[in-house]
Amino acid sequence: MKKILITLFLLATLLTTSCVNDPAHITGSISANVTNTSLAIQQNVIADPHNSSTSNILSGANFTGNATSTLGVNAIQVSLKTDQNMLVYVEQSPDGANWDIIDHFDYIYSLGGASWTVQAVNSYYRVVVININGIATTYLRLQTALCPIVEAVPRSLSDDGRFLTEATIIDDYGNDAEISPDNELKVTQSVKLVGGIFIGTIVDSNFWTTNTSANGSVFQDIRTSTTGGELSLTTNTTANGAARISSIRRGRYVAGNSNYARFVVHTPDNGTVNNQRRWGVVDYTSITSITDGAYFELNGTTLSVVTMRGGTANRTSDGSFNGKWGTHYHIDSNTSHIYEIYYTTFSVLFSVDGVLLHNFSIGAYPWSNTPTLYIYADNVNSGGSVTDVILHIRTATIHRLGPTLSSPKYVNISTGTTTILKYSAGTLQSITLNQPTNITITVYDNIAASGSIIATITPQPNSPPVTLTYGIDFSTGLCIVTSGAINLTVVYE
């Protein structure tokens, strides 16, 4: 049977490319043999010299390729072999000037040569390679090839270049679940430290401190549209009315764990001129003068998120948010919303209804002088305003993501003295009277022999040793005063 050879040329858009610096012609063909129905595909893959290099890169320096057209190209294939760690970027642009789409990869030299294939989705591309080690390369082989037909890896990959279908647990804030070196999943438990719900009509002074001025008021009520109580801060109609509330205790922060504050808040309006409402976690010299912390702020009609250190506010306002809500968030006056603040010594995340609103980038200094903070909210009119503004709070709590106890410390006291055991918040676990005598022992939540008394102990002389178990948090510090000679062991953290 007569053989017929049919040659088909690929479509022009798949076969040609015009590089800005080095125009190249990419061709391909398909040959079919009618007798045995075999099919052969040929395509020309070219190396782009304007995004390839063998020149060494100094420490902290980079190689930046030139803009090259990807018209007629389906994939960009980059390979690299060198002796230092690198960051590799494949950048794409619609015009050769604005690099709108960027894929980045980590090159770890100890793993040997590496390669990446990126789908061409824009008209131009370039490759950028940055030396992130402290030593210049002694050799470098970077090559970029343009391929007209390829099954490219999707652009949406994980940070380490894996498919997003991998078995990785990632929360809405971008945090990864971790596995311990013993191949155990690291998990944690949420423990409420301070705060709660507001039931009944009396603000419980055992747990909350309130402050009002110019006929402002703090009260608990049960609105007809709800089935439970809530706290209301109102300015009333006297000029510059104000209402504030703070928890009696602070939520202790333990290194290595995260804390988060959770508020269910309703603002019956979208913001009022000459009014400021805040809710979050703070420290203060007095309830009217906060110095540190993190909080939501509705000032007039502008919503902001704020961190404060030493009285200086670091504020990001509506229009500049960087979370999943986008740059703007509209205050809803129709219903309550869940406002949360996650904080460590390194970062602060603000969220609304479980969706990240803003992630504060923490610089060289701590964002707060202390992460052990009070629950706080206020509602303050200014500028002579007589508008009656209300802030409703259904719940206000601080939680720790981690266990309530850590490994304790002990101190033995055997003389009549004043002993300061800790200069910050902690937990008093127990006091053991090893040799009880007829003296007085006074335990203070303070860094001096004054202030809040945790316990006053008067042992019976010549009685057997006894351990008094407490298991309670102190907020300011721990100080013990013994009026005479005694032998006791204090266990605390």
Number of C-alpha atoms within 10 A of each C-alpha: 5 6 9 10 11 11 11 12 14 17 12 13 13 20 23 21 23 18 20 15 13 15 13 15 14 21 19 19 15 14 16 16 14 14 11 8 9 9 10 10 11 13 16 16 18 14 17 21 15 19 22 22 17 13 13 18 21 17 16 13 14 17 19 16 20 21 24 24 27 27 20 23 26 21 21 25 21 22 15 22 19 22 19 22 18 23 16 21 18 23 23 26 21 15 14 18 11 11 17 11 14 14 16 17 17 15 24 16 15 10 8 11 15 15 14 17 21 19 17 25 18 19 20 24 27 24 26 17 23 20 22 17 16 11 14 16 17 12 13 16 14 20 20 24 18 24 25 25 17 15 10 16 15 11 16 11 14 12 12 9 15 11 14 12 8 9 7 11 10 11 9 12 18 9 9 11 12 14 11 8 7 6 8 9 11 9 10 12 11 15 14 17 20 21 24 15 16 22 17 15 13 12 19 13 10 9 13 15 16 21 15 20 15 15 15 25 20 23 17 20 18 16 10 7 6 8 8 14 18 23 25 21 26 26 30 20 16 17 19 22 26 28 28 25 23 23 22 16 21 24 27 26 23 22 10 9 14 21 26 24 28 23 24 19 21 20 20 16 14 15 20 18 14 17 24 21 25 22 27 29 31 26 27 16 9 8 18 14 10 18 19 25 28 31 24 23 22 21 20 15 18 18 23 20 27 21 22 21 20 15 16 13 17 13 15 18 19 17 13 13 21 16 19 14 15 14 14 16 17 11 18 14 13 11 10 17 19 16 22 26 25 21 23 18 20 15 15 21 20 26 23 18 12 13 16 21 25 25 19 21 10 12 9 6 10 15 26 23 16 17 25 23 26 26 27 26 25 25 27 24 30 15 10 11 19 17 20 17 25 22 22 19 23 21 18 25 23 27 21 24 19 17 12 16 13 13 6 13 12 14 13 14 19 15 15 16 14 17 18 17 18 17 15 16 21 24 21 22 19 17 19 17 21 17 18 20 17 15 16 15 20 18 22 22 26 24 18 17 18 13 11 13 15 19 13 13 15 13 18 12 11 10 12 10 13 14 13 12 12 15 14 12 23 23 21 22 19 28 22 24 21 21 14 15 16 21 18 22 16 21 19 24 20
